[in-house]
Amino acid sequence: MSFVPIRFGDWVHLFLKSNPGENAKEVSARLRKALEAYQAGALCHCGEPIWVIGSAEAGHACFMCITGEADSSEDYEIAEACDKHSVRSRRGHQGGRAIPEEYSRRPAPSEASAPDQSFKQGITGDDVPF
């Protein structure tokens, strides 16, 4: 996946230009927190590294999970996250260091997302419109 690298301060300036009601300190803090999580090895729920710029606004997730698109070649990413030395493998290692467990493990499926096994009614006469 390739992005258009952009410096931290340049992204904040561009973001504020498009979102004039936002506060520069708050935008920078969200972006810094997302970059720190990325550098610590944060992964999207799908197992891919997070997209720093998107994660600052939408929560820790990868480009595809945030946008629904596979091609990031025309989208920005903070330059530090585009550095080849910071690219993580799916095996959970970065530059010879293990990724901290809290960023590398996939979340357990919640009970809310599990189908309700007690409801096995199927299609009934009430489902037919005539």
Secondary structure, DSSP 8 states (H G I E B T S, - for coil): ---EEE-HHHHHHHHHHH-TTS-HHHHHHHHHHHHHHHHTT-B-TTSSB--HHHHHHH-S--HHHHHS-S--TTSEEEHHHH-GGG---TTSEETTEE--HHHHS-----GGGS--TT------GGGS--
